[in-house]
Amino acid sequence: MQDITRRQALALTTLGLAGLPALAQQDFPSRPLRIVVPYAPGGGTDTIGRLMATKLGESLKATVFVENKPGAGGVIGNDMVAKAVPDGTTILMGITVMVQHPAMMPKLPYDLLKDFYPLAVAARSADLLLVHRDVPANTLEEFVKLAKANPRDYALGSYGNGTSGHVHAAMLSSQAGLDLAIAHYKGAGPLMADLLGGQVKVAFLDATTAAAQMGGGRVKVLGVTGARRSPLAPNAPTFTELGYKSFEPYGWFALFTQAATPAPIAKKLSDELNAILAQPEVRKRLEELGLLPGGEPQAEFAQEMRRDLAIWGRVIKEANIRVD
């Protein structure tokens, strides 16, 4: 990401650190760090953010706390990080929606490629289409028939306006010919609570949030996104198996800082985070959450982000999704 590299070099000069890159890295961090989760507590992003905060604190021998900043499908928290002082102490726990928003929200208050520096991809995830146990449908085909006959009874829950849950709900509605309202929540945690309580009867939820409820029999899985079946629900078919299109891409959970963060500090953070993601106990925990652990080199994830921008841009355009 050449633009980011130039901005980091400028930041070094501006902050008077251009001649002291080693010192900038050696002295970091000199104060507590925060990981901003742009969604409500209790969802998958929050769970991973807290795991990474604990491990990063241990690694750096520093205080690292989590700050939840939900709203606008993640835009409020994302923007707060984009505009934070670029000293490496404010980190974003971001998700795939960051590369989806540009196609559906032309007036974003930040520029993804110019304002953020990707530090590490923590994990990749599928979305699961869940229904409350009392819904009289055990397959996606049965649910589609039920929803067509009773559209007012089945609003599709998403974990945020403009999130992957929103995109997948719109894609399903369009391809299945459904006329259902989409109920947007400020995070996966509140959505799961209402699904379990029956206030919403069907929802797209990320694997991490769904994992805690898979064994209780309170929800049923009708389908999963991604290229292969989820280990959380091995009997549930993928949307591709069911004949739906463009549901193959996985979502990701990744950590970012500001593009203007001094390069030695950004590198130190990236190295520390990827070392954490290589720890067997961390990878095991992510797998227990139904996720595919990340930890690839920073440059590879930077390229993946650019590729995802194009893929999701096409999918969102085809589904005619717009967020004001």
ZADO-576905 format. One record per residue (C-alpha): residue number from 1; x, y, z. Coordinates in steps of 0.5 Angstrom, whole numbers, always signed. Layout:
N
SITE  seq  u  v  w
SITE  NUM  X  Y  Z
...
end
This chain:
324
SITE  seq  u  v  w
SITE  1  +0  +0  +0
SITE  2  +5  +5  -3
SITE  3  +0  +11  -1
SITE  4  +0  +9  +7
SITE  5  +8  +8  +7
SITE  6  +9  +16  +4
SITE  7  +4  +18  +10
SITE  8  +8  +14  +15
SITE  9  +14  +17  +12
SITE  10  +11  +24  +13
SITE  11  +8  +23  +20
SITE  12  +15  +21  +22
SITE  13  +18  +28  +20
SITE  14  +12  +32  +23
SITE  15  +13  +28  +29
SITE  16  +20  +30  +29
SITE  17  +22  +22  +29
SITE  18  +25  +22  +22
SITE  19  +32  +21  +25
SITE  20  +30  +17  +31
SITE  21  +26  +11  +28
SITE  22  +30  +6  +33
SITE  23  +28  +10  +39
SITE  24  +21  +11  +37
SITE  25  +20  +3  +37
SITE  26  +24  +2  +43
SITE  27  +20  +7  +47
SITE  28  +13  +5  +45
SITE  29  +9  +4  +48
SITE  30  +10  +10  +54
SITE  31  +2  +10  +56
SITE  32  -4  +5  +55
SITE  33  -7  +3  +49
SITE  34  -14  +2  +47
SITE  35  -17  -3  +42
SITE  36  -24  +0  +39
SITE  37  -29  -4  +38
SITE  38  -34  -1  +33
SITE  39  -40  -5  +36
SITE  40  -44  -7  +42
SITE  41  -41  -12  +47
SITE  42  -42  -19  +46
SITE  43  -41  -20  +39
SITE  44  -36  -24  +35
SITE  45  -32  -17  +34
SITE  46  -32  -16  +41
SITE  47  -30  -23  +43
SITE  48  -24  -23  +39
SITE  49  -22  -15  +41
SITE  50  -22  -17  +48
SITE  51  -18  -23  +46
SITE  52  -13  -19  +43
SITE  53  -13  -14  +48
SITE  54  -11  -19  +53
SITE  55  -5  -22  +49
SITE  56  -2  -15  +47
SITE  57  -2  -13  +54
SITE  58  +2  -19  +56
SITE  59  +6  -18  +50
SITE  60  +8  -11  +51
SITE  61  +8  -11  +58
SITE  62  +3  -5  +58
SITE  63  -4  -4  +59
SITE  64  -9  -5  +53
SITE  65  -16  -4  +54
SITE  66  -22  -5  +50
SITE  67  -27  +1  +48
SITE  68  -34  -1  +45
SITE  69  -36  +5  +40
SITE  70  -42  +2  +36
SITE  71  -47  +6  +31
SITE  72  -48  +7  +24
SITE  73  -46  +0  +22
SITE  74  -39  +1  +25
SITE  75  -37  +8  +22
SITE  76  -37  +12  +28
SITE  77  -32  +7  +31
SITE  78  -28  +7  +25
SITE  79  -28  +14  +24
SITE  80  -26  +15  +31
SITE  81  -20  +11  +30
SITE  82  -18  +14  +23
SITE  83  -18  +21  +27
SITE  84  -14  +19  +33
SITE  85  -7  +22  +35
SITE  86  -3  +17  +30
SITE  87  +2  +15  +35
SITE  88  +0  +7  +35
SITE  89  -4  +7  +42
SITE  90  -11  +7  +38
SITE  91  -12  +1  +35
SITE  92  -19  -1  +31
SITE  93  -22  -8  +31
SITE  94  -25  -8  +24
SITE  95  -29  -13  +20
SITE  96  -30  -14  +13
SITE  97  -35  -8  +12
SITE  98  -30  -3  +12
SITE  99  -29  -6  +5
SITE  100  -36  -6  +3
SITE  101  -38  +1  +6
SITE  102  -35  +5  +0
SITE  103  -39  +2  -5
SITE  104  -46  +3  -1
SITE  105  -44  +9  +3
SITE  106  -41  +15  -2
SITE  107  -40  +20  +4
SITE  108  -36  +16  +9
SITE  109  -32  +21  +13
SITE  110  -26  +17  +12
SITE  111  -22  +14  +6
SITE  112  -20  +7  +8
SITE  113  -14  +6  +4
SITE  114  -11  +13  +6
SITE  115  -13  +13  +13
SITE  116  -12  +6  +16
SITE  117  -6  +2  +16
SITE  118  -8  -6  +16
SITE  119  -3  -9  +22
SITE  120  -6  -16  +22
SITE  121  -12  -20  +20
SITE  122  -14  -24  +26
SITE  123  -19  -29  +23
SITE  124  -24  -30  +18
SITE  125  -31  -32  +19
SITE  126  -37  -34  +16
SITE  127  -44  -32  +17
SITE  128  -50  -37  +19
SITE  129  -57  -36  +17
SITE  130  -61  -38  +24
SITE  131  -68  -38  +26
SITE  132  -71  -39  +32
SITE  133  -73  -46  +34
SITE  134  -80  -45  +34
SITE  135  -80  -43  +27
SITE  136  -84  -48  +23
SITE  137  -78  -49  +18
SITE  138  -72  -54  +18
SITE  139  -69  -52  +11
SITE  140  -68  -46  +7
SITE  141  -73  -48  +2
SITE  142  -78  -49  +7
SITE  143  -77  -42  +10
SITE  144  -77  -39  +4
SITE  145  -84  -41  +3
SITE  146  -86  -40  +10
SITE  147  -83  -32  +9
SITE  148  -87  -31  +2
SITE  149  -93  -33  +5
SITE  150  -92  -29  +11
SITE  151  -88  -23  +10
SITE  152  -90  -19  +16
SITE  153  -88  -24  +21
SITE  154  -81  -25  +19
SITE  155  -76  -19  +19
SITE  156  -69  -21  +17
SITE  157  -64  -19  +23
SITE  158  -57  -16  +21
SITE  159  -52  -14  +26
SITE  160  -51  -7  +23
SITE  161  -54  -3  +18
SITE  162  -48  -4  +12
SITE  163  -45  -10  +15
SITE  164  -44  -17  +12
SITE  165  -51  -19  +15
SITE  166  -54  -13  +12
SITE  167  -51  -15  +5
SITE  168  -53  -22  +6
SITE  169  -60  -21  +8
SITE  170  -61  -17  +2
SITE  171  -57  -22  -3
SITE  172  -62  -27  +0
SITE  173  -68  -23  -1
SITE  174  -66  -21  -8
SITE  175  -64  -28  -10
SITE  176  -70  -32  -7
SITE  177  -75  -27  -9
SITE  178  -77  -25  -1
SITE  179  -80  -18  +1
SITE  180  -78  -18  +8
SITE  181  -76  -12  +12
SITE  182  -69  -12  +15
SITE  183  -68  -10  +22
SITE  184  -61  -7  +23
SITE  185  -58  -8  +30
SITE  186  -52  -4  +33
SITE  187  -48  -11  +34
SITE  188  -49  -18  +34
SITE  189  -50  -19  +41
SITE  190  -56  -15  +42
SITE  191  -59  -19  +35
SITE  192  -57  -25  +38
SITE  193  -61  -23  +45
SITE  194  -67  -22  +41
SITE  195  -67  -28  +37
SITE  196  -66  -32  +43
SITE  197  -72  -28  +46
SITE  198  -76  -29  +40
SITE  199  -77  -21  +38
SITE  200  -74  -23  +31
SITE  201  -74  -30  +28
SITE  202  -69  -30  +23
SITE  203  -62  -27  +23
SITE  204  -55  -27  +19
SITE  205  -50  -28  +25
SITE  206  -43  -29  +25
SITE  207  -40  -35  +27
SITE  208  -37  -33  +33
SITE  209  -43  -30  +36
SITE  210  -47  -36  +34
SITE  211  -42  -41  +37
SITE  212  -44  -40  +44
SITE  213  -51  -42  +42
SITE  214  -50  -48  +38
SITE  215  -51  -53  +43
SITE  216  -57  -51  +46
SITE  217  -63  -52  +41
SITE  218  -65  -45  +42
SITE  219  -64  -44  +34
SITE  220  -63  -48  +28
SITE  221  -58  -46  +22
SITE  222  -61  -46  +15
SITE  223  -55  -44  +11
SITE  224  -48  -42  +12
SITE  225  -44  -37  +7
SITE  226  -37  -39  +5
SITE  227  -34  -44  +1
SITE  228  -35  -50  +5
SITE  229  -39  -52  +11
SITE  230  -38  -49  +18
SITE  231  -35  -54  +23
SITE  232  -40  -51  +28
SITE  233  -46  -54  +24
SITE  234  -43  -59  +19
SITE  235  -50  -61  +17
SITE  236  -52  -54  +14
SITE  237  -51  -53  +7
SITE  238  -47  -47  +4
SITE  239  -51  -42  +0
SITE  240  -47  -44  -6
SITE  241  -50  -52  -5
SITE  242  -57  -49  -5
SITE  243  -56  -45  -11
SITE  244  -55  -38  -9
SITE  245  -49  -34  -12
SITE  246  -44  -30  -9
SITE  247  -44  -32  -2
SITE  248  -37  -35  -2
SITE  249  -33  -30  +0
SITE  250  -31  -30  +8
SITE  251  -31  -24  +12
SITE  252  -25  -22  +16
SITE  253  -23  -19  +23
SITE  254  -17  -15  +23
SITE  255  -13  -10  +27
SITE  256  -12  -3  +24
SITE  257  -8  +4  +26
SITE  258  -8  +10  +23
SITE  259  -4  +11  +16
SITE  260  +0  +17  +19
SITE  261  +3  +12  +25
SITE  262  +10  +12  +25
SITE  263  +13  +7  +21
SITE  264  +17  +3  +26
SITE  265  +11  +3  +31
SITE  266  +6  +1  +26
SITE  267  +11  -5  +24
SITE  268  +12  -7  +32
SITE  269  +5  -7  +33
SITE  270  +4  -11  +27
SITE  271  +10  -16  +29
SITE  272  +7  -17  +36
SITE  273  +0  -18  +33
SITE  274  +2  -23  +28
SITE  275  +7  -27  +34
SITE  276  +0  -27  +38
SITE  277  -4  -30  +32
SITE  278  +2  -36  +32
SITE  279  +1  -38  +39
SITE  280  -2  -45  +39
SITE  281  -7  -43  +45
SITE  282  -10  -37  +41
SITE  283  -11  -41  +35
SITE  284  -14  -46  +38
SITE  285  -19  -41  +42
SITE  286  -21  -38  +35
SITE  287  -22  -45  +32
SITE  288  -27  -46  +38
SITE  289  -30  -40  +36
SITE  290  -32  -43  +29
SITE  291  -26  -38  +26
SITE  292  -21  -39  +21
SITE  293  -14  -36  +25
SITE  294  -11  -31  +21
SITE  295  -4  -29  +22
SITE  296  -1  -28  +15
SITE  297  +4  -23  +13
SITE  298  +2  -16  +13
SITE  299  +3  -14  +6
SITE  300  -1  -20  +4
SITE  301  -7  -18  +8
SITE  302  -6  -11  +5
SITE  303  -7  -14  -2
SITE  304  -13  -18  +0
SITE  305  -16  -11  +2
SITE  306  -16  -8  -5
SITE  307  -18  -15  -8
SITE  308  -24  -15  -3
SITE  309  -26  -8  -5
SITE  310  -27  -10  -12
SITE  311  -31  -16  -10
SITE  312  -36  -13  -5
SITE  313  -37  -7  -10
SITE  314  -39  -12  -15
SITE  315  -44  -16  -10
SITE  316  -47  -10  -7
SITE  317  -48  -7  -14
SITE  318  -52  -13  -16
SITE  319  -56  -13  -10
SITE  320  -57  -6  -10
SITE  321  -55  -4  -3
SITE  322  -55  +3  -1
SITE  323  -54  +6  +6
SITE  324  -55  +14  +7
end
